[in-house]
Amino acid sequence: MLDTFYGFFTPSETPKKIVAGLPDLIVNELDKTGDIFLRPNTYGAGTGVNYNPERLKLVWDQKIVQAGIRFLLHTTLVDVVRKEGEPITCIFWNKSGFFKIIAQRVIDASGDADFCHLAGYAYEVAGELEPAQSMTTTFRMCNVDLDKFKQAGGKHMLQEKMIQAIETGKHPLPRKEGSAHEMCQPGCISTVAVKVSGLRALQAEELTQAEIEGRKQSFIYEDFFRQEVPGYEHSKIIGLSHQIGVRETRRVYGEYRLTKEDCLSGIMPADRIFLCGAPIEDHRPGKNGEDETFWQYIPENGVYGVPYGTIVPKQSERVWVVGRCFSATHDAHASCRSMAQTMSMGQAAGLAAVLSLDTDTAANAVNIPQLQAKLLQLGAILDNPATIADTSRNGWQNNFRVQNTLAHSL
Ligand SMILES: Cc1cc2nc3c(=O)[nH]c(=O)nc-3n(C[C@H](O)[C@H](O)[C@H](O)COP(=O)(O)OP(=O)(O)OC[C@H]3O[C@@H](n4cnc5c(N)ncnc54)[C@H](O)[C@@H]3O)c2cc1C
């Protein structure tokens, strides 16, 4: 239910493209049918690549089928048997029953690090050391009169209305800020405004409570938008995320752990596998117990390189971990979890797994220059575009049907 890839570009007035390779393939496929536009966001995570999430589902299916990959949807990993030096037994459940796969290599992309948990790798659970980021049910609204909204003051007017609604107690909104932005579908708005905190996403009962609370808050917003915001009078919610959005749960301890200092000092390690320029964006309770978002930027619109060891669980020979459960502290994770970066992790782990099989090498001993050469062949960007003379490889944004029209993204 999200609809904006963040992390492809650095924030600032002069955004630089820092992620490429397979993620570009997906964006360009969406571009063919006009299902993409750029959303300037100079203060947040950088220019966003807005996509039609329904078309994206089709694109993923087609790309996977075209690549000849056998895959199963509706299938859950439920157990793992791991013995030193042997292939790994993964037990799954789906509507056909239980079955096992004997895996030579595994990439855990479960968000919650379910594989690593079941296989006995060490991890930190969000909330143990620092408050966990909150959860959000995203929702879409249709039939919004955007011209009227813009004429009435756009995003600044909306923010004032949100503050008023909270101060007067008329609408108990959980936040006085949040994102409400145009979608590819005309007259439709996508929002990231709900905020559910203090509940643990790995506990089924609390996750159930979180779903209930997230849906309740969504309709509090619907009342607020319809009653208070010009242009929204005849709008309605047409979709709630089918599952509440969970920002962080388990973060595996890897061969390397990305830290806040790494991000803010702009490290460029020799074993980097992708770049990130997004600020630390931490959704958590503020001093007065209010849920707010805290931002910390990489100085001078900079970028940092992410070491290979962040996607390799400690001492792992056959396993990689990618996505929001990769190896990072709470703060570093809050910078590096956008989708351009999580796609880059997947790209690097896939290539590393193949290299590891081809050369019969352990995950933690993969030849890094060889891996980087393969990443560059795919078009990945490993050098800070601000420091290289030839940025022609970064001209991909010109392929876009660029719409800089969006005025009211919060
Ligand atoms: C509310 C919210 C708003 C966000 N907004 C943005 C944004 O606008 N732009 C942006 O770039 N990023 C955004 N992010 C961050 C970004 O979306 C996530 O960090 C990223 O998508 C995480 O990807 P992932 O693949 O690690 O995990 P997920 O997207 O959670 O995918 C994990 C997958 O693994 C499957 N799975 C889980 N457990 C099992 C199991 N045991 N067996 C089998 N399969 C399993 C799940 O079904 C799921 O398909 C947002 C995050 C949230 C929560």
The ligand as a MOL file (V3000), in Angstrom:
LIG
                    3D

  0  0  0     0  0            999 V3000
M  V30 BEGIN CTAB
M  V30 COUNTS 53 58 0 0 0
M  V30 BEGIN ATOM
M  V30 1 C 4.2180 2.9280 7.3620 0
M  V30 2 C 5.4960 2.8890 6.6080 0
M  V30 3 C 5.7440 3.8480 5.6550 0
M  V30 4 C 6.9120 3.7930 4.9080 0
M  V30 5 N 7.0700 4.6910 3.9110 0
M  V30 6 C 8.0790 4.5120 3.0480 0
M  V30 7 C 8.1310 5.2690 1.8670 0
M  V30 8 O 7.2640 6.1010 1.6000 0
M  V30 9 N 9.1690 5.0590 1.0200 0
M  V30 10 C 10.1550 4.1280 1.2950 0
M  V30 11 O 11.0690 3.9750 0.4780 0
M  V30 12 N 10.1230 3.3990 2.4110 0
M  V30 13 C 9.1040 3.5510 3.2830 0
M  V30 14 N 9.0290 2.7550 4.3920 0
M  V30 15 C 10.1210 1.7980 4.6830 0
M  V30 16 C 10.1110 0.6020 3.7560 0
M  V30 17 O 8.8410 0.4120 3.2160 0
M  V30 18 C 10.5170 -0.6770 4.4790 0
M  V30 19 O 11.6480 -0.4820 5.2720 0
M  V30 20 C 10.8340 -1.7540 3.4510 0
M  V30 21 O 9.7600 -1.9240 2.5650 0
M  V30 22 C 11.1090 -3.0330 4.1500 0
M  V30 23 O 11.1990 -4.0280 3.1650 0
M  V30 24 P 11.4830 -5.5330 3.5430 0
M  V30 25 O 11.5220 -6.2680 2.2520 0
M  V30 26 O 12.6420 -5.6300 4.4620 0
M  V30 27 O 10.2300 -5.9970 4.4280 0
M  V30 28 P 8.7260 -6.1820 4.0700 0
M  V30 29 O 8.2930 -5.2180 3.0360 0
M  V30 30 O 8.0330 -6.2250 5.4000 0
M  V30 31 O 8.6500 -7.6240 3.3590 0
M  V30 32 C 8.8280 -8.8110 4.0670 0
M  V30 33 C 8.1360 -9.9220 3.3010 0
M  V30 34 O 8.4430 -11.1760 3.9160 0
M  V30 35 C 7.2320 -11.9210 4.0860 0
M  V30 36 N 7.4030 -12.7820 5.2890 0
M  V30 37 C 7.5290 -12.3780 6.5730 0
M  V30 38 N 7.6760 -13.4450 7.3740 0
M  V30 39 C 7.6480 -14.5480 6.5770 0
M  V30 40 C 7.7500 -15.9460 6.8250 0
M  V30 41 N 7.9300 -16.4370 8.0680 0
M  V30 42 N 7.6710 -16.7870 5.7750 0
M  V30 43 C 7.4890 -16.3100 4.5130 0
M  V30 44 N 7.4130 -14.9920 4.2090 0
M  V30 45 C 7.4800 -14.1220 5.2490 0
M  V30 46 C 6.1610 -10.8650 4.2900 0
M  V30 47 O 4.8850 -11.3940 3.9740 0
M  V30 48 C 6.6130 -9.7930 3.2970 0
M  V30 49 O 6.1330 -10.0480 2.0170 0
M  V30 50 C 7.8780 2.7760 5.1770 0
M  V30 51 C 7.6400 1.8190 6.1480 0
M  V30 52 C 6.4580 1.8600 6.8580 0
M  V30 53 C 6.1790 0.7880 7.8700 0
M  V30 END ATOM
M  V30 BEGIN BOND
M  V30 1 1 1 2
M  V30 2 1 2 3
M  V30 3 2 2 52
M  V30 4 2 3 4
M  V30 5 1 4 5
M  V30 6 1 4 50
M  V30 7 2 5 6
M  V30 8 1 6 7
M  V30 9 1 6 13
M  V30 10 2 7 8
M  V30 11 1 7 9
M  V30 12 1 9 10
M  V30 13 2 10 11
M  V30 14 1 10 12
M  V30 15 2 12 13
M  V30 16 1 13 14
M  V30 17 1 14 15
M  V30 18 1 14 50
M  V30 19 1 15 16
M  V30 20 1 16 17
M  V30 21 1 16 18
M  V30 22 1 18 19
M  V30 23 1 18 20
M  V30 24 1 20 21
M  V30 25 1 20 22
M  V30 26 1 22 23
M  V30 27 1 23 24
M  V30 28 2 24 25
M  V30 29 1 24 26
M  V30 30 1 24 27
M  V30 31 1 27 28
M  V30 32 2 28 29
M  V30 33 1 28 30
M  V30 34 1 28 31
M  V30 35 1 31 32
M  V30 36 1 32 33
M  V30 37 1 33 34
M  V30 38 1 33 48
M  V30 39 1 34 35
M  V30 40 1 35 36
M  V30 41 1 35 46
M  V30 42 1 36 37
M  V30 43 1 36 45
M  V30 44 2 37 38
M  V30 45 1 38 39
M  V30 46 1 39 40
M  V30 47 2 39 45
M  V30 48 1 40 41
M  V30 49 2 40 42
M  V30 50 1 42 43
M  V30 51 2 43 44
M  V30 52 1 44 45
M  V30 53 1 46 47
M  V30 54 1 46 48
M  V30 55 1 48 49
M  V30 56 2 50 51
M  V30 57 1 51 52
M  V30 58 1 52 53
M  V30 END BOND
M  V30 END CTAB
M  END
